[in-house]
Amino acid sequence: MTPSQTPPLPETLSDALRDAAPEHVLIIDGDIQLDAATLRERATTLARTLLGRMPVGSVVSFMLPNWHEAAVVYLGATLAGMAVNPILPSLRDHELSFILDDVDSRIIFVPSEFRGHDYAGMLDRVVADLPDPPEVVVVRGPGHTPYESLFAPDAVVALPALDPADVRMIMYTSGTTGRPKGVLHTHDSLHALIRQLRDNWHIDPADRFLVPSPIAHIGGSIYAFECPLLLGTTAVLMEQWEPDAAVALMTGQRCTHMAGATPFLAGLLDAAQRAGTRLPDLKVFICGGASVPPSLIRTATDYFDKAIVTRVYGSTEVPVTTVGSPQPGDTDHAADTDGQPGIADVRLVDGEIRARGPQMLTGYLHEGKPAAAFDADGYFCTGDLGAWVDEHYLVVTGRAKDLIIRNGENIAPKEIEDLLITEPNIADIAIVGVPDARTGERACAVIVPGDGTRADVDQLRRVLADHGVAKFKAPEEVAIWDALPKNDAGKVLKHRIRAQLMEERACQ
């Protein structure tokens, strides 16, 4: 069936839930399985409870791991005509306080404890300092309002009619390059995104997604919450990434799709090799969120039984800007590029990637569409640099804001990182610019060792010279670290690296 022949998606998740086969399993969370009938009952009850506490249009936050309760909260808020606000569980007091205040959250769902962190205690501290704090609901443990207490509403409340154009998700940017902003998505924008995935990623009803990516990221949320209802898939949740456990889940649950950053693909490949399985049910692996070595794409494609492994590019603002190269046999484009645009219209302006399309944000909370983020034609200015390959395939070459300007010459770190990451004694690398009185900036390579030997400046220069890279692009110094700071999507937090390097210099 061609994309033009595929049936239209329901306009809202409410419509999708109404039409879903009652017995279809939507969510698998360990030993717990949520079928459509159970999710409908739980979400409807929660929606009525929420409407008894706050008006339509309120913001419902959740700071939950990949647990099935998050699906109930997500859908319950949607049925109540409220905007859902996913928050990463890895954030702490400072970031959480900012988001809850900025978004004017009326209720937040948190675990009592997760990975040794006391969330209930953290919320005690956070809400005490907020001028208009949200109600705190604790899932799987004591403290504040117990989660299960919300499933006995005082009265039957009519659910509102939903407008597909209404804002239904407010997701904050990672803050890797500045202050986090609330990105606004509607039913329409998210459903356009889901149509794109269906039409390009070989998704069929009854397919199963392994979901280790945080559900507070746009990727994790659509695979866990949107695809099951809109496309008839099943989400197999992992609360914590562990490669060997992932392989066991994928073989036991016959998972057909997975998406994740580079460490997920590398870990999955190694674990599959240890287990002696080529994951015969895996149809597609989508890799994005961080630099992806082309060799990793090729090795995984060669090893897995039939899976298409491809890179994609996108952002919270314009999710899945490119859909990769999901055609069987197109390994070169899958490995060496970030793929073709899907429904997004992409153009390059002075090397910067700009994109617009039906899956893009409607604007930022409090800001709309500021001129700094959008051009006069309505394209989102990504701040990323790119180039076209074979006319239709996009390659992300770096971040405009990551540019190092030394002696008047521009250096795009990603270009150099992609070359050096292939060295056996480099497990991970980030190149950042630090102030230099003579040249303006100097390039520092922060390296996590691979095989036990330490890389130095001379080695990096030799490697780059062998690749025919101009001398001025070589790093001038090397720092050896145990690990690079990253967010939960695998993106390196370069502002933290710069800050630490400058602090170290100030102490010298």
TAJO-V813902 format. One record per helix or strand. SS is the DSSP state (helix for helix, strand for strand). FROM is the first residue (numbers start at 1). TO is the last residue. Records with the same first field share a line. If there is no record, write none. Layout:
SS=FROM-TO  FROM-TO
This chain:
helix=3-5  13-19  36-53  68-79  93-103  119-128  147-151  187-200  218-231  243-253  262-275  294-303  331-336  400-402  413-420  457-466  471-473  494-507
strand=25-29  32-35  59-63  83-86  105-111  113-114  117-118  135-139  145-146  167-172  182-186  208-211  234-237  257-260  284-287  308-311  313-313  318-318  322-322  324-324  339-341  345-349  352-356  360-360  363-364  368-368  374-374  380-389  393-399  404-406  409-411  426-436  440-449  477-480  486-486  492-492
